[in-house]
Amino acid sequence: MNIDEFCIDTENFLSKIDKEYYLHFAGLKQELNLKTIYDEYPQLFSSGTVIFFKDLFNKSEGENRKKAKHLFGFSAEGYMGNRFAHIADRIANNEASSKIEIDGKDVSFRYSDIILSNEEDHGKRRLIEDKRLKVTAEVFNPDLVRYWESLHEEAENFGYKNYADMFMNVKGFDFYKLEKEMDMLVKATDSLYREHMGRLFQEKLNISLEGSGASDFAFIKRAKEFDMFFKKERLVPIFKDTMRMAGIDIDTQSNIIMDVEERENKSPRAFCATVRVPSEIYLVVMPAGGQDDYQAMFHEGGHAEHFANTRENLDIAYKYLGDSAVTEGYAFCLENLAWDRNWLIDVLGMNSEAADDFTYFSSIINLFFLRRYACKLKYELLLHSEKKIKDKDTAYSDLLTSNLVMKYYPENYLKDVDESFYCTNYIRAWIFEAQVKEYMLNKFGYKWYKNKKAGDFLKEIWSYGMKYSPEEVLGFLDYKGLDISYLMNNTINLLKGR
C-alpha cells in the first residue's frame, strides 16, 4: 500500500465529510448524505486496509508506530462508518425531519430541546420531554439498535473480544483504569454534590433533587437569571475581545468562518467543522441566549483556534487524526474562562457579588458533568462488552438516576451514546486541562487571558495539531502524565465551605 497516497485521500475524504456535516447540522442542508462520500473512497475502508494498519501498528516502533496508530484508528472507524453509513444517514435525517407538537405548533425535534431548556413550568417541561422520548423510542431507537449491534459484530470480526476491547487497543489506554479513577472522583464528591445541587434545585425550582428529572436540570443549566450579563448580541464581540487581549486577532484569521445565525433545523449542540486544516475551519453555535451560548462559543472556539493554528507542514495524520482528548482539553481551557471569576469581572463586567454567584453556580454544573461522564463511561463499558443491546435501557436509567439523583429515562439509552468511546476523550481532557491550567496560572498569573505571552504559549502548543497525546504535552510541561488529583482538588475546593 502507498501510505502517502492513502494520507492524501484521507484528507480529501475528511474534508468532504466535515463539509457535509457542517451543511447539515448548521441547518443549511436538509439531507445528510455520508454514504455518497464514502462510496468515492472505497480504497480507504476495506477490511484489508484495517488489517494492514493494525499489523503495521503492532510491528512498528517510535514515530512510525504513532503514525500507524492514528491511521489504524481512522481506518477502523472509517470502515465501520462506511459499512453502516446508510443507517447513520437515516438516523440523522429522521432527527432533522421529526417534529413534536408544542402549544399547538409543530416544532422540529432539534429545536424542541431549546424550547425545553427555556420553559419555566415544570409540568410543560415534562410534557415536552415525554414527547421527545416518544419520538426517540419509536423513530430513532430501532435504527440505533441495528447500528450498535452491527458495530459490535464488526469489532468481533476483527478479532477483538468486543467493541470496548477494540477501542482500548485503538486508543491505547485502559478504559477500566480510567473508570476506577472516575469512581474515586464520584465517591469523593458525593456529599458535596447532593448538598449543593440539592440546594440549587430547592432555591431555583422549589423541588427536591430526588424529585427532579433531566428536563429540570436542562432548565436550571439554562440559568436565565444571568441573561442580563450574557447577552446574545455581545457573544461574538466578547469572544473576539478575549482572544485579542491574549494577542489572537480573529478578524485577521480568514481561515475561521463563524456561523452564529439561528436556524430552525440547526443543531442545538455547538460544533467545529475542520473542513481543511488549517485553512478552512467552521465555528458553529446555535444562539439560544444566556451563559450556555458563551461557554459553547468558547469551547468550540478552542477547537477552532487549535486547528486554525496547526502547522500547515505537519503530516496529515497529525493534522486530523490522533487523540481527541488533546483538542478537547484546549477547548476546555477557553470554555472555563466563561466562568472564571476574574474574567467575569474584567471582561464581562459583572460586579463581585454576581461573579461569586455565577462561579458558584457553574462549579455545581461542572461537578454534575464530571459525575455524568463517569456514569457514561461505566454504562458504555457495560453496553459495549457484548454483542447484543437487549436489556441495557434499564441499566442506563438506573445508573445515571442513582448517581445524578435525578430521573433519567430508559428511552435515551442509545441516543446518549457517542461512537468510539468519545466520552473518554472528554474525561481525559478535563484531567489534562486542569494540569495545563495550573501551569498557565503559575507561569502567567490568574489573569493569563490578558497576557500576550500566554497567547503565544497557546499558539505554540496548538501548532503541533494532534501529533502529541495529553501525556506527551504534559511531559513537555514537566508533569508526569495525566493526574486526576488536580481535577479532583480543583472541583472540591470550588465548593468546599460554600
C-alpha positions in Angstrom: 0.0 0.0 0.0 1.2 3.5 -0.8 0.8 5.3 2.5 1.4 8.8 1.1 -1.4 8.4 -1.4 -3.6 6.9 1.4 -3.0 10.0 3.5 -3.9 12.4 0.7 -7.1 10.5 0.0 -7.8 10.6 3.8 -7.5 14.4 3.9 -9.8 14.8 0.9 -12.3 12.4 2.4 -12.3 14.1 5.8 -12.7 17.5 4.1 -15.9 16.4 2.3 -17.3 14.6 5.3 -16.8 17.6 7.6 -18.3 19.9 4.9 -21.4 17.6 4.7 -21.7 17.6 8.5 -21.4 21.4 8.6 -24.0 22.0 6.0 -26.5 19.5 7.5 -26.1 20.3 11.2 -25.8 24.0 10.6 -29.3 23.8 9.1 -28.2 24.7 5.6 -28.9 21.2 4.0 -31.9 19.1 4.9 -30.5 15.7 3.9 -27.3 14.2 5.3 -25.6 12.0 2.7 -22.4 10.4 4.0 -22.8 7.3 2.0 -22.1 9.0 -1.3 -18.9 10.4 0.1 -17.8 7.0 1.5 -18.5 5.5 -1.9 -16.0 7.8 -3.5 -13.2 6.4 -1.4 -13.6 2.6 -1.2 -9.9 2.1 -1.0 -9.8 3.8 2.4 -12.3 1.5 4.1 -11.8 -2.1 3.1 -11.3 -4.7 5.8 -7.9 -5.4 4.2 -6.9 -1.7 4.9 -7.9 -2.1 8.6 -5.8 -5.3 8.9 -2.9 -3.7 7.1 -2.7 -0.7 9.5 -3.4 -2.9 12.5 -0.4 -5.1 11.6 1.7 -2.0 10.8 0.8 -0.5 14.2 1.7 -3.8 16.1 5.1 -4.2 14.5 6.2 -0.5 14.2 8.3 1.5 16.7 8.8 5.1 17.7 7.4 7.8 15.3 6.3 5.2 12.8 4.2 3.4 15.5 2.5 6.7 16.4 1.5 7.5 12.9 0.4 3.9 12.2 -1.7 4.0 15.4 -3.5 7.1 14.1 -4.1 5.6 10.7 -5.3 2.3 12.2 -7.8 4.2 14.3 -9.0 6.1 11.3 -9.3 3.1 9.0 -11.1 1.0 11.6 -13.6 3.8 12.5 -14.0 4.6 8.8 -14.6 1.0 7.8 -17.4 0.8 10.3 -18.8 4.2 9.3 -18.8 3.1 5.7 -20.4 -0.2 6.3 -23.3 1.4 8.2 -23.4 4.9 6.7 -26.9 4.2 5.4 -28.2 3.6 8.9 -26.3 6.7 10.3 -27.8 8.8 7.4 -31.3 7.6 8.2 -30.9 8.4 11.9 -29.7 11.9 11.2 -32.3 12.6 8.6 -35.1 11.3 10.8 -33.9 13.6 13.6 -33.8 16.5 11.2 -37.3 15.8 9.9 -39.1 14.7 13.1 -41.4 17.2 14.8 -43.3 17.4 18.0 -46.4 19.5 18.9 -45.8 22.2 21.4 -48.6 24.7 22.2 -50.5 23.7 19.1 -47.5 24.2 16.8 -45.2 21.7 15.1 -41.7 22.2 16.2 -38.6 20.4 14.9 -37.2 17.8 17.3 -33.9 19.5 17.5 -35.3 22.9 18.2 -37.6 21.5 20.9 -34.5 21.0 23.0 -34.0 24.8 23.1 -37.7 25.3 24.0 -37.5 22.8 26.8 -34.5 24.4 28.4 -36.3 27.8 28.3 -39.6 26.5 29.7 -40.3 27.7 33.2 -43.2 25.5 34.0 -42.2 22.1 35.4 -45.3 20.3 34.0 -44.8 21.7 30.5 -41.1 20.7 30.6 -42.2 17.2 31.5 -44.8 17.2 28.7 -42.2 18.3 26.1 -39.7 15.7 27.4 -42.4 12.9 27.2 -43.0 13.8 23.5 -39.3 13.8 22.8 -38.9 10.4 24.5 -41.8 9.0 22.4 -40.1 10.1 19.2 -36.8 8.6 20.4 -38.3 5.3 21.3 -40.5 4.9 18.2 -38.4 6.6 15.5 -34.7 6.6 16.5 -34.2 3.5 18.7 -35.0 0.8 16.1 -32.2 2.1 13.9 -29.9 2.7 16.8 -30.2 -0.9 17.9 -29.4 -2.1 14.4 -26.5 0.3 14.2 -24.8 -0.6 17.5 -25.3 -4.3 17.2 -23.7 -4.1 13.7 -20.7 -2.2 15.1 -20.4 -4.8 17.9 -20.4 -7.6 15.4 -17.7 -5.9 13.3 -15.4 -5.5 16.3 -15.6 -9.2 16.9 -14.9 -9.8 13.2 -11.6 -8.0 13.6 -10.6 -10.5 16.3 -11.5 -8.4 19.4 -13.5 -9.7 22.3 -15.9 -6.9 22.0 -16.3 -3.2 20.9 -14.8 -2.0 24.2 -11.7 -4.2 23.7 -11.3 -2.9 20.2 -11.3 0.7 21.1 -9.0 0.3 24.1 -6.5 -1.1 21.5 -7.2 1.8 19.0 -6.9 4.5 21.7 -4.0 2.9 23.5 -5.1 3.2 27.1 -7.0 1.2 29.7 -10.7 2.3 30.0 -11.1 0.3 33.2 -8.3 2.2 34.9 -9.9 5.5 33.9 -13.3 4.1 35.2 -11.7 3.5 38.6 -10.2 7.0 38.7 -13.6 8.5 38.0 -15.2 6.2 40.6 -12.8 7.9 43.1 -14.0 11.3 42.0 -17.7 10.3 42.2 -17.1 8.9 45.7 -15.1 11.9 46.9 -17.7 14.4 45.7 -20.9 12.6 46.6 -21.9 14.5 49.7 -20.8 17.8 48.1 -22.9 17.1 45.0 -26.0 16.2 46.9 -25.7 19.2 49.2 -25.1 21.8 46.6 -27.1 20.5 43.7 -30.0 19.9 46.1 -29.8 23.4 47.4 -29.8 24.7 43.8 -32.9 22.8 42.9 -34.7 23.9 46.0 -33.8 27.6 45.5 -34.5 27.7 41.8 -37.4 25.3 41.3 -38.7 24.6 44.8 -38.4 20.9 44.3 -36.1 18.3 45.8 -33.2 16.9 43.8 -34.7 13.4 44.3 -38.0 14.5 42.8 -36.4 16.1 39.7 -35.7 14.9 36.2 -33.2 15.6 33.5 -35.6 18.2 31.9 -35.5 20.2 35.2 -31.7 20.2 35.0 -31.9 21.5 31.5 -33.8 24.5 32.7 -31.6 25.1 35.7 -28.5 24.9 33.4 -30.0 27.5 31.1 -29.6 30.0 34.1 -32.0 32.7 32.8 -31.2 34.8 35.9 -27.8 35.6 34.5 -29.1 36.5 31.0 -28.5 40.2 31.7 -24.8 39.5 31.6 -24.7 37.0 28.8 -26.5 39.0 26.0 -26.8 37.3 22.7 -25.6 40.4 20.8 -22.3 40.6 22.9 -21.4 36.9 22.3 -19.1 37.3 19.3 -17.6 40.7 20.3 -16.7 39.3 23.8 -15.1 36.2 22.4 -13.1 38.3 19.9 -12.1 40.8 22.6 -10.9 38.0 24.9 -8.8 36.4 22.2 -7.4 39.9 21.2 -6.2 40.5 24.8 -4.1 37.4 24.6 -2.7 38.6 21.2 -5.0 36.5 19.0 -7.0 38.6 16.5 -9.8 36.6 14.9 -10.6 39.3 12.5 -7.3 38.6 10.8 -7.9 34.9 10.8 -9.6 34.4 7.5 -9.4 30.6 8.0 -12.0 30.7 10.8 -15.6 31.1 9.5 -18.0 31.9 12.3 -21.6 30.7 11.9 -23.8 32.1 14.8 -27.1 32.5 12.9 -30.3 31.0 14.3 -31.9 28.4 12.0 -34.8 26.1 12.9 -33.0 22.9 11.8 -29.6 23.9 13.2 -28.3 21.5 15.8 -28.6 22.9 19.3 -25.2 21.3 20.0 -22.4 23.7 19.1 -19.6 22.3 16.9 -16.4 23.0 15.0 -16.1 21.6 11.5 -12.5 21.2 10.4 -13.1 21.1 6.6 -9.4 21.8 5.7 -6.7 22.1 8.4 -5.6 24.8 8.9 -7.2 26.8 6.1 -11.0 26.2 6.4 -12.4 25.9 9.9 -16.1 26.5 10.7 -17.1 27.6 14.2 -20.9 26.9 14.6 -23.1 27.9 17.6 -26.9 27.9 17.8 -27.8 31.1 19.7 -30.3 30.4 22.5 -29.5 33.3 24.8 -27.6 33.1 28.1 -24.4 31.7 29.5 -24.7 28.4 27.6 -24.0 30.4 24.4 -20.8 31.8 25.8 -19.5 28.5 27.1 -20.3 26.8 23.8 -18.7 29.6 21.8 -15.5 29.5 23.9 -15.4 25.7 23.8 -15.8 25.4 20.1 -13.6 28.5 19.7 -10.9 26.5 21.5 -11.2 23.8 18.8 -11.2 26.3 16.0 -8.1 28.1 17.3 -6.3 24.8 17.8 -6.9 23.7 14.2 -6.5 27.1 12.7 -3.1 27.4 14.3 -1.9 23.9 13.4 1.2 23.9 11.3 0.5 23.6 7.6 3.5 21.3 7.0 2.5 18.7 9.6 1.8 15.2 8.4 -1.8 14.7 7.5 -2.1 12.0 10.3 -1.1 14.7 12.8 -3.4 17.4 11.5 -6.6 15.5 11.5 -6.1 12.2 13.4 -4.9 11.3 16.9 -6.0 11.6 20.5 -9.1 13.9 20.6 -8.6 14.5 24.3 -5.9 17.0 23.2 -8.2 19.2 21.3 -11.0 18.8 23.9 -8.5 19.9 26.5 -7.7 23.0 24.6 -11.4 23.7 24.2 -12.0 23.4 27.9 -9.1 25.8 28.5 -11.1 28.5 26.8 -14.6 27.4 27.8 -13.7 27.5 31.5 -12.8 31.2 31.1 -16.5 31.8 30.7 -17.0 31.1 34.4 -13.6 32.3 35.7 -14.3 35.0 38.4 -11.6 37.3 37.3 -12.7 37.1 33.6 -16.3 37.7 34.6 -15.4 40.9 36.3 -12.7 42.2 33.9 -14.2 41.3 30.6 -17.9 40.6 31.1 -18.4 43.5 33.5 -20.0 41.6 36.4 -19.9 43.0 39.9 -18.2 41.0 42.6 -21.4 39.6 44.1 -22.8 38.4 40.7 -19.4 36.9 39.8 -19.3 35.0 43.1 -22.9 33.7 42.4 -22.2 32.7 38.9 -18.9 31.0 39.8 -20.6 29.0 42.5 -23.5 28.0 40.1 -21.0 27.0 37.4 -19.0 24.9 39.9 -22.0 22.9 40.7 -22.8 22.4 37.0 -19.2 21.4 36.3 -19.4 18.8 39.0 -22.6 17.4 37.5 -20.9 16.9 34.2 -17.9 15.2 35.7 -20.2 12.8 37.5 -22.4 12.3 34.5 -19.4 11.3 32.3 -18.1 9.0 35.0 -21.6 7.3 34.7 -21.5 7.4 30.9 -18.1 5.6 30.9 -19.3 2.9 33.3 -22.5 2.4 31.3 -20.8 2.3 27.9 -18.3 -0.3 29.2 -21.4 -2.4 30.1 -23.2 -1.6 26.8 -20.2 -2.5 24.6 -18.9 -5.5 26.5 -21.2 -7.9 24.5 -22.8 -8.0 21.0 -26.4 -7.7 21.9 -28.1 -4.5 23.1 -31.0 -6.2 24.9 -31.9 -5.1 28.4 -29.4 -2.2 28.6 -32.1 0.5 28.8 -32.8 -0.2 32.5 -29.1 -0.2 33.3 -28.7 3.2 31.7 -31.6 4.7 33.6 -30.7 3.2 36.9 -27.0 4.1 36.8 -27.5 7.8 35.8 -30.5 8.3 38.1 -28.7 6.9 41.1 -25.5 8.8 40.7 -27.0 12.1 39.5 -30.0 11.9 41.8 -32.5 12.9 39.1 -34.7 10.8 36.8 -33.1 9.6 33.6 -35.3 7.8 31.2 -34.5 4.4 29.6 -35.6 5.6 26.1 -32.3 7.6 25.8 -30.1 4.6 26.4 -28.7 4.6 22.9 -29.2 8.3 21.9 -27.0 9.3 24.8 -24.0 7.3 23.5 -21.3 8.6 21.3 -19.2 6.4 19.0 -15.7 5.1 19.7 -15.9 5.8 23.4 -15.7 9.5 22.8 -16.7 10.0 26.5 -13.1 9.0 27.4 -11.9 12.0 25.4 -13.9 14.4 27.5 -12.8 12.8 30.8 -9.1 12.8 29.9 -9.5 16.3 28.5 -10.8 17.6 31.9 -7.9 16.0 33.6 -5.5 17.4 31.0 -7.0 20.9 31.2 -6.7 21.0 35.0 -2.9 20.5 34.7 -2.4 22.8 31.8 -4.4 25.5 33.7 -2.2 25.1 36.8 0.9 25.5 34.6 -0.6 28.7 33.0 -1.6 30.2 36.3 1.8 29.6 37.7 3.6 31.0 34.7 1.3 33.8 33.5 -0.9 34.7 36.6 -4.6 34.5 37.4 -5.4 36.9 34.6 -3.4 35.0 32.0 -6.1 35.8 29.4 -4.7 39.4 29.4 -1.1 38.2 28.8 0.1 38.0 25.2 2.8 35.6 26.4 0.0 33.2 27.4 -1.5 33.6 23.9 1.9 32.8 22.4 2.2 29.7 24.7 -1.2 28.5 23.5 -0.4 29.1 19.8 2.8 27.1 20.3 1.1 24.0 21.8 -1.8 24.4 19.3 0.7 24.4 16.4 1.5 20.7 17.0 -2.0 19.8 16.0 -2.8 16.2 17.1 0.7 14.9 17.0 1.2 14.6 20.7 -1.0 12.9 23.3 -2.1 14.7 26.5 0.6 12.7 28.4 3.3 13.9 25.9 2.2 17.6 26.1 2.2 17.4 29.9 5.6 15.8 29.8 6.9 18.9 27.9 5.5 21.0 30.8 7.3 18.8 33.4 4.3 16.8 34.6 4.5 13.0 34.9 1.5 12.2 32.8 -2.3 12.7 33.5 -3.0 13.0 37.2 -6.7 13.2 38.3 -5.8 14.7 41.6 -5.5 18.2 40.1 -9.1 17.9 38.7 -10.4 16.5 41.9 -8.8 19.1 44.2 -10.0 22.0 42.0 -13.5 20.6 41.8 -13.8 20.1 45.6 -12.1 23.4 46.6 -14.5 25.4 44.5 -17.5 24.1 46.5 -16.0 23.4 49.9 -17.1 25.8 52.6 -19.8 27.4 50.4 
